[in-house]
Amino acid sequence: MLRDWKREKGLCIVCAEREGNNADHLPPKVLFPETIRTPQTEFFTFPVCQQCNEASNDEDFLFSVMLSFGLNQEAILNNQEPTDPDLLALYRQTYGHFQDPREAARRTRLLQAIVDRHPRTGMPAIDFRRVPLNQTLTKIVKSIYWLYTGGDIIQRYNPGWWILSNVDTTKENFIEKHLKTSHADVHWGDRFIYHYTIGHPEDDIGGFILSSLHFYTRRAVGRGLSWMVIASPNGTSVDGKSLYEWCTSIWGPATIEPKRGNSADKTEDAK
């Protein structure tokens, strides 16, 4: 798909505006340290423009720092290295990022922007609420949609996006109504797992995806860090109501609203 896309000068699947002449990876490589990869580790590649590729680098990096610190809090507070080999790899990768003389100063500035004082200890600590995540999370979902619709670009539908953090994967409702009903899942060992349900263009419900992303859970509920990400177009309707309106009635206001005055490419109602 990627070779054909480049040969035909297809659009960037992130912005759907410029030519997708660069390649990005799923999952972002910075979230999957080199030391735990094997010769059999394969990353999906998907077409992006140079601007979108470069624009997500800093956010991908901060995402990896948040995973490392967020999943290793107990060890860090005890001034110890994590015992879990995957989390230890994340921790050592993060430490190494700040030792690189070419990038250390810039990365330190990025980190300082999300650091505050811990309310209990008064020590410097990352304020997870200030970590920018939307660009990385939506990029991942856009790549999954492109791959599993055979080359449809979700951004052409101008969807609204719902990004829900701190997902409690132990809830029966989440297990029964999402994990057990998702169309499929993609996974890289126990480090990155993705459950999704996609609206396919041939079914007249293109531009919709409901997904969950799970990082370092070891396939156990209540472990690691998880997000729900939903994209829904305003121009696709079911029973006389747009999918965007349906999602708003369920999840409330969108995290990222559709662009005004940018109508969807395909607005046929689902019958």
N, C-alpha and C positions, 0 to 999 in steps of 0.2 A: 504493500500500500504506500509506504513512504517513497519508494523509488518511482512509482507511477505518479504520485502526487507532485514530486519535484520535476519530473519530466513534463508534466502538463501544467506546471506553474500554478498549482492550487494555492488557495489562500491559507494564511496562518489560522490555525484552529483556535487560537486564544482570542485574537481580536477580530478575525474574519474581515480584515480590511486590507492588509498588505500580503505580499507573496510569502508563502511558507517555505523559505529557502534555507532555514536552519533546522536543526534537530534538537529536541529536548527529550528527557527520559522519564519513564514511569517505572518505579517511584523515583522522585528526585534522588540523585546519587548521594547527595550530602546527608540524606536520611538513612542511608544504608552503608555504613562504614566499610572501607576496602578490606579490613582485616577479617570480616565475617562473610565476605563473598567467596565463592568457589569458582572453578573453571566452568561450572554448569549454570552459574547465576546469569540470567538473561534479563535485560531491561527492555521494556517496550520503548520504541522511539516514535516520536510524532512530530509533525511539521509545524514550526513556528517561524515568525519573522525575527530578525535580529533584535529589534526593539523589545519585543515581548520576552525573548530569551534572556536578554541582559536585565530587563526590568525586574525579573523574579529572583535574581541571584541573591540579593541581600535578604529577601524575605525567606527564601529557602534556607539560608544559613541561620537566621534567627529561629526558624522553626526547629532546626536540628538542635540548637542550643536549648530551646525550651523543652524538647523531648529529653535531652540529656539531664538537665537540671531537675525537670519535673518528675522524672521517673527514678532519679537517684537521690532524692531529698534526704532520706534517712542516712545514707552513707556519707553524704556531703556534710550534714550537720554533725556527724560523729568523726569528721575528718578522716574518713576511710574511703577506699576505692570500692565500687560495687562488686559483689560476688557473682552476680549473674553475668555470664560471658558476653551476652549481647549488649547489656547495659554498660558493661565495662568498656566494650568497644566504642559505644557512643560517647562515654565520658572521656576516654583518651583521645578520640577524634576532636572533641570540643576543646580540650586542653591544647592539642596540637595546633588548632586554628589560631590561637593567640600567641603561639611561638614563632609563627611564620613571619620573618622580618619584612616581607613584601606587603603583607596584608594585616599585620597585627594592629597597627595604629587605627586603620579604618574600621576593623572589626570591633576594636575596643570602643570606638565612638558609637557604633551601632548598638552595642550592648548597653552602654551608659544611658541611652535613650529609653531603655525599658527597665532600668534598675531603680528601686526605691528602698526605703527602710522597712524591714520586717516589723510589723506592729507589736510583736511580743518581745523579740530579742533586740530590736534596734539595729541589727546588723544589715548590711547591704543585701538585698535579695531581688530577684527578678519579679516584677509585677506582671503575671501572666496575662492580665487583662489588657496590657499595653503592647503585647507582642502582635505585630501585624501578621495575620494568617490568611485573610480572604483571598489574596492573589494566588498563593500556593494551593490552597484547597480547591478553588474553582478551576485552576489549571489542571489539577489531577482529574477532576470530574469531567472536564471538557475532553481530555485525552481518552478517558474510558468511553465516553459517548461516541467519539469519532471512531475508535477502534471497533466497537461492538455494534455500530450501525453501518459499517462498511464504507465510512467516509462522509457521513453527514456532520455538518458543523453546527453545534448547538447555539453558538452566539448569533447565527443568522436569524434565529427565532426571537432574538432580543428578550431572553427570559428574565424573570425576577429570580433572585437567589435567596434561599434561607440557609444560614450556617449556624448550626446548633452545637455548642461546645459542652464539655463536661457531661457527656452522655452516660447515663447509668445503664450499663449493659446487663445488669442483673435483674432488671424489672421484667416481670412476666409479659407485660404488654409489648416490650421491645423484642423479646425472644420469640413470642408467638406470632406477632403481626409483622415483624420485619425479618429477623434472621431466618425463620422457617418458611417465609413466603417469598424471599428474594428470588429473582430469576436465576441468578448465578453469583459466584464469587470468584475473585482473583486473589492469589496470595503468593508471597515470597517467603516461604518457610513460616515461621511464627512472628516475623518482624513487620510485615505489612500485609493486611488482609482487607479486602474490599468487597462489600455486598451491594448489589445494585438491582434496580428494576428500571427498565428503559421503555419509553414510549417511542415506537418505531415509526418512521415516516410513512411506510407502506400501510400502516394501520390508521393513518390520519391523526396520529397523536405525537408527531415529531416534536422535538425540543423539550421533552420532559424526561427527567431522571430523578429518582429517589435513591439515595445511596448512604452508606455508612463507611467510614474509614477508620481502621483500627491499627494502632501502632504498638508493637512489642507486647502483645497480649498473651502470647503462647497459647492461643486458641482457648483461653479461659475467660469467662465473663468476670467483670469486675477488676480486670488487670489492664495494664498499659493505659493508653490514652485513646479516646474515641471521639469522633465527630459525626454528626448527620449533616449532609449537604443535599439540598433539593433545588432543582432548577425547573421552572415552569413558565411556559409562554403565555402571553396575554391573548394572542391571536388564535389559539386553538380552543375550541369549545366542546363540552360534553353536556348533553341535556340542556342546551341553551345557556350554559354558564361557562365562562372561560376557565381554563385550568389554573390560571393565575388567581382568579377569584376563589376557586375551590381551595387552593393552598393557603390563601390569606385567611379564609374562614377557619382553617385547621391550625395553622402555625402563627397567625398574627401577621403584623407588617413584615415585609421582606427586609432582609439584611441589606441586599443590594437591589434597588428597584430597577425596572426596565428603563431604558433611555426614552425620554419623551420625544415624540415625533418620529421615532424610528420603528416603523411597523414591521411585523414579522414577514419573512419571505413567503411563508405558507400559512394561509389563514382559513383553509378549508375546515369546516366543522366536522368533528367525529360523529358519525351516525350510529 
